[in-house]
Amino acid sequence: MPMPPEFEELARKVNNWGRWGDDDEIGTLNLITPEVVARGAACVKRGRTFSLAIPLSLDGPQLGFIPGRINPLRTMVAINRPLTGDPDQFCSSDDIVVMALQAATHWDSLAHVSYAGRLYNGFPAASITDRGAAHCGIDKIAAIVGRGVLLDAARALGVERLEPGYALTADDLDAAEERARLKVTAGDIVLLRTGQITHLKAGDKMGYAYPNPGPSLQTVEWFRNHDVAALATDSLTFEVYPSERADLPLPVHLLHLVEMGMTQGQNFDLEELAADCADDGVHEFLLEASPQPFVGGLGTPVNPVAVK
């Protein structure tokens, strides 16, 4: 079934295929130049750090909606095992974990979604096999580090948490940018706060998962026009869910990942950082959020760290 004409028109407007060459596999992360990294480093004034990751545990955010996407299952494979057989000498304990790469705080690779048989930059969706992604996998990304910008959409709209299913608009992003007293510029890594993570922190996983506030189709051109390098939110679905149109499921994923080549992050815990930004009025920082280089990976867990 073809996409609606409105979607196709928007896709043409924001498309980045060929912008960094026909063989490019990292999309808008090309915008993070050495100068952008240096700009991020210059944001460090106090040396205070904020981890933006949720805990990796069996009690994670996944509820079984997506088959196989399990929360981290950690088990022990050795407990105080003596190397030589003598327990008074060197002993070690080891553990092992099985998890979905998108189970907790994570980045999606550009190969995570496709439509019409295509990935970002025209690579064929058929290039994804049981060995993973031959193109646009998470291992193609060497680092994600630069100037992070917090857009606190919830506080910009006068609330602590956006209403479930609230569809953010470009005007809402402008309001969040104005509240932050800065301009989002090319190569920035944007962290978008909706307040949705507070459901999960309170133990209400179902409330966290459905419905979700988040970016709508009305925001896609905003991120493209600002040349954002990567975007992360504090919700499970990243974009507004249920989707705005019943005939167009998760369209923001398709436009960001396939058309724009913009890496998406989900389940980022922005609460402590946002409280500090609200307190000192500074919404820019150095962000280090580099992926684990899983070969052929469609995503990766990450412990993003903001430094102010």
C-alpha positions as CSV (number, residue, x, y, z in Angstrom):
1,M,0.0,0.0,0.0
2,P,1.5,3.4,-1.0
3,M,2.1,6.0,1.6
4,P,-0.4,9.0,1.8
5,P,0.6,11.9,-0.5
6,E,1.1,14.2,2.5
7,F,3.7,11.8,3.9
8,E,5.5,11.5,0.6
9,E,5.7,15.3,0.2
10,L,7.1,15.7,3.7
11,A,9.6,12.9,3.0
12,R,10.9,14.7,-0.1
13,K,11.3,17.9,1.9
14,V,13.5,16.4,4.7
15,N,15.3,13.7,2.7
16,N,19.1,13.6,3.2
17,W,20.0,10.8,0.8
18,G,23.3,11.6,-0.9
19,R,24.0,14.7,1.2
20,W,27.2,13.1,2.6
21,G,27.8,10.7,-0.3
22,D,26.1,7.7,-1.8
23,D,28.0,5.4,0.6
24,D,27.1,7.3,3.8
25,E,25.7,5.1,6.6
26,I,25.6,7.5,9.6
27,G,23.4,10.4,8.3
28,T,23.1,13.5,10.4
29,L,25.9,12.4,12.8
30,N,28.1,13.7,10.0
31,L,27.1,17.1,11.4
32,I,29.1,16.5,14.6
33,T,32.4,17.9,13.4
34,P,35.5,18.5,15.5
35,E,34.3,22.1,15.9
36,V,31.0,20.9,17.2
37,V,32.7,18.6,19.7
38,A,34.9,21.5,20.9
39,R,31.7,23.6,21.3
40,G,30.3,20.9,23.5
41,A,33.4,20.7,25.6
42,A,33.3,24.5,26.2
43,C,29.9,24.1,27.9
44,V,31.6,22.4,30.9
45,K,31.7,25.0,33.7
46,R,31.0,23.2,36.9
47,G,32.2,19.6,36.2
48,R,28.9,18.1,37.4
49,T,27.8,14.9,35.7
50,F,24.4,13.4,35.1
51,S,23.7,9.9,34.0
52,L,20.7,9.7,31.8
53,A,20.3,6.0,31.8
54,I,17.5,3.9,33.4
55,P,18.7,0.9,35.4
56,L,19.5,-2.3,33.5
57,S,17.4,-4.9,35.2
58,L,14.7,-7.5,34.6
59,D,12.3,-4.9,36.0
60,G,12.8,-2.7,32.9
61,P,10.4,-0.9,30.6
62,Q,9.4,-3.7,28.2
63,L,6.0,-5.1,28.7
64,G,5.9,-7.7,25.9
65,F,4.2,-5.6,23.2
66,I,7.1,-6.3,20.9
67,P,7.9,-10.0,20.7
68,G,11.4,-10.9,21.8
69,R,12.2,-7.5,23.2
70,I,13.0,-8.6,26.7
71,N,14.3,-6.7,29.6
72,P,17.9,-7.6,30.7
73,L,18.2,-11.0,32.2
74,R,21.4,-11.2,34.3
75,T,22.5,-14.5,35.8
76,M,25.7,-15.7,37.5
77,V,28.1,-18.1,35.8
78,A,30.8,-18.1,38.5
79,I,30.7,-17.2,42.2
80,N,34.0,-16.9,44.1
81,R,35.5,-19.6,41.8
82,P,39.2,-20.2,42.8
83,L,41.6,-20.0,39.8
84,T,43.9,-22.6,41.2
85,G,41.4,-24.6,43.3
86,D,42.6,-22.9,46.5
87,P,39.9,-20.6,47.9
88,D,42.6,-18.7,49.8
89,Q,44.1,-17.5,46.5
90,F,42.7,-15.7,43.5
91,C,38.9,-16.1,43.2
92,S,36.5,-14.6,40.7
93,S,32.8,-14.0,40.1
94,D,31.3,-13.5,36.7
95,D,27.9,-12.9,35.3
96,I,26.2,-13.0,31.9
97,V,23.3,-11.0,30.5
98,V,20.7,-11.6,27.8
99,M,18.7,-8.6,26.6
100,A,17.2,-6.9,23.6
101,L,19.4,-4.1,22.4
102,Q,16.5,-1.7,22.6
103,A,15.3,-2.8,26.0
104,A,16.5,0.1,28.1
105,T,18.0,3.5,27.5
106,H,19.2,3.1,23.9
107,W,20.0,4.4,20.5
108,D,18.3,3.0,17.4
109,S,20.5,2.5,14.4
110,L,19.5,3.8,11.0
111,A,18.7,0.2,10.0
112,H,16.2,-0.2,12.8
113,V,13.2,0.6,10.5
114,S,12.5,0.5,6.8
115,Y,9.6,1.0,4.4
116,A,9.0,0.3,0.7
117,G,12.0,-2.0,0.9
118,R,14.5,0.8,1.7
119,L,16.8,1.9,4.5
120,Y,18.5,5.3,4.8
121,N,20.4,6.5,1.8
122,G,18.7,3.9,-0.4
123,F,20.3,0.8,1.0
124,P,18.0,-2.2,0.5
125,A,16.0,-3.4,3.5
126,A,16.9,-6.9,2.3
127,S,20.5,-6.3,3.4
128,I,19.3,-7.0,6.9
129,T,19.6,-10.8,7.5
130,D,19.9,-13.1,10.5
131,R,23.4,-11.8,10.8
132,G,22.1,-8.3,11.4
133,A,22.5,-5.1,9.4
134,A,25.0,-5.1,6.6
135,H,24.4,-1.4,6.2
136,C,23.6,1.4,8.6
137,G,24.2,-0.8,11.7
138,I,25.0,0.7,15.1
139,D,28.7,-0.4,14.7
140,K,29.1,2.2,11.9
141,I,28.9,5.0,14.5
142,A,32.2,5.7,16.1
143,A,31.0,8.1,18.7
144,I,28.2,10.4,19.7
145,V,29.7,13.2,21.7
146,G,29.2,17.0,21.4
147,R,26.9,19.8,22.5
148,G,23.8,18.5,24.1
149,V,20.7,20.7,24.4
150,L,17.8,20.1,26.7
151,L,14.4,21.1,25.3
152,D,12.1,20.8,28.3
153,A,8.8,20.8,26.4
154,A,6.8,19.9,29.5
155,R,8.0,22.9,31.5
156,A,7.8,25.2,28.5
157,L,4.1,24.4,28.3
158,G,3.7,25.0,32.0
159,V,3.4,21.3,33.3
160,E,5.6,18.7,34.8
161,R,4.5,16.0,32.5
162,L,2.7,16.3,29.1
163,E,-0.7,14.7,28.8
164,P,-0.7,11.1,27.5
165,G,-0.8,11.1,23.7
166,Y,0.1,14.8,23.4
167,A,1.4,15.5,19.9
168,L,4.2,18.1,20.1
169,T,4.3,20.7,17.4
170,A,6.9,23.0,15.9
171,D,5.5,25.9,18.0
172,D,6.0,23.8,21.1
173,L,9.7,23.2,20.2
174,D,10.1,27.0,19.6
175,A,8.6,27.6,23.1
176,A,11.1,25.0,24.6
177,E,14.0,26.6,22.8
178,E,12.9,30.1,24.0
179,R,12.7,28.8,27.5
180,A,16.2,27.4,27.2
181,R,17.4,30.8,26.1
182,L,19.5,29.4,23.3
183,K,19.3,28.4,19.7
184,V,19.6,24.9,18.5
185,T,22.4,24.9,15.9
186,A,23.8,22.4,13.4
187,G,25.3,19.3,15.0
188,D,23.5,19.7,18.3
189,I,22.3,16.5,20.1
190,V,18.8,17.4,21.4
191,L,17.3,15.8,24.4
192,L,13.5,16.3,24.4
193,R,11.8,16.1,27.8
194,T,8.1,15.2,28.0
195,G,8.1,14.1,31.6
196,Q,6.9,10.6,30.6
197,I,9.7,8.8,32.4
198,T,8.2,9.7,35.7
199,H,5.6,7.0,35.2
200,L,8.4,4.4,35.0
201,K,10.2,5.9,38.0
202,A,7.0,5.6,40.0
203,G,6.7,1.9,39.0
204,D,3.8,2.5,36.6
205,K,5.2,0.8,33.6
206,M,1.9,0.5,31.8
207,G,1.3,4.3,32.2
208,Y,4.8,4.9,30.8
209,A,4.2,2.7,27.8
210,Y,0.8,3.8,26.5
211,P,-0.2,6.3,25.4
212,N,2.9,8.4,25.0
213,P,3.4,12.1,24.3
214,G,6.1,13.0,21.8
215,P,7.1,14.5,18.5
216,S,4.5,14.6,15.8
217,L,4.6,14.9,12.0
218,Q,4.4,18.7,12.7
219,T,7.9,18.6,14.2
220,V,9.9,16.8,11.5
221,E,10.8,19.8,9.4
222,W,11.8,21.7,12.5
223,F,14.6,19.1,13.3
224,R,15.6,19.0,9.6
225,N,15.8,22.8,9.3
226,H,17.9,23.0,12.5
227,D,20.3,20.3,11.3
228,V,20.0,18.3,14.6
229,A,22.6,15.5,14.7
230,A,20.6,13.2,17.0
231,L,17.4,13.3,19.0
232,A,16.5,11.5,22.2
233,T,13.3,11.5,24.3
234,D,12.2,10.2,27.7
235,S,9.5,7.8,26.5
236,L,9.1,4.2,25.2
237,T,7.8,5.0,21.8
238,F,9.9,8.1,21.1
239,E,7.1,9.8,19.1
240,V,3.5,10.5,19.9
241,Y,1.6,7.2,20.3
242,P,-1.0,6.2,19.3
243,S,0.0,7.6,16.0
244,E,-1.8,10.7,14.6
245,R,-3.2,8.7,11.7
246,A,-4.5,5.1,11.9
247,D,-3.3,4.5,8.3
248,L,0.3,5.7,9.1
249,P,1.9,3.9,12.1
250,L,5.0,5.5,13.7
251,P,5.6,7.9,10.8
252,V,8.2,10.0,12.7
253,H,10.5,6.9,12.9
254,L,10.3,6.5,9.2
255,L,11.0,10.1,8.4
256,H,13.9,10.5,11.0
257,L,15.6,7.2,10.4
258,V,14.9,6.4,6.8
259,E,14.6,9.8,5.1
260,M,16.7,12.1,7.3
261,G,19.2,9.6,8.6
262,M,18.8,11.0,12.1
263,T,19.6,8.7,15.0
264,Q,16.9,8.3,17.6
265,G,17.3,7.7,21.4
266,Q,14.6,6.4,23.7
267,N,14.0,5.8,27.4
268,F,16.5,8.6,28.4
269,D,16.0,9.7,32.1
270,L,16.1,13.5,31.9
271,E,14.6,14.3,35.3
272,E,17.7,15.1,37.3
273,L,19.3,17.0,34.5
274,A,16.1,18.9,33.8
275,A,15.8,19.9,37.4
276,D,19.4,21.3,37.4
277,C,18.7,23.1,34.1
278,A,15.6,24.7,35.6
279,D,17.6,25.7,38.7
280,D,20.6,27.4,37.0
281,G,19.0,28.3,33.6
282,V,21.7,26.5,31.6
283,H,20.3,24.0,29.1
284,E,23.5,23.2,27.2
285,F,26.2,20.8,28.2
286,L,28.7,18.3,26.9
287,L,27.0,15.0,26.1
288,E,28.9,11.8,25.8
289,A,26.5,9.0,24.5
290,S,28.6,6.8,22.3
291,P,27.1,3.4,21.3
292,Q,28.4,0.0,22.0
293,P,29.8,-1.3,18.7
294,F,27.6,-4.4,18.2
295,V,28.5,-5.6,14.7
296,G,25.4,-5.4,12.6
297,G,23.4,-4.1,15.6
298,L,20.0,-2.5,15.1
299,G,20.4,-0.6,18.3
300,T,22.5,-0.4,21.5
301,P,22.0,0.2,25.2
302,V,23.8,3.3,26.3
303,N,24.7,5.2,29.5
304,P,24.5,8.8,28.3
305,V,26.4,11.3,30.5
306,A,25.8,15.0,30.5
307,V,28.5,17.3,31.9
308,K,27.7,20.9,32.9
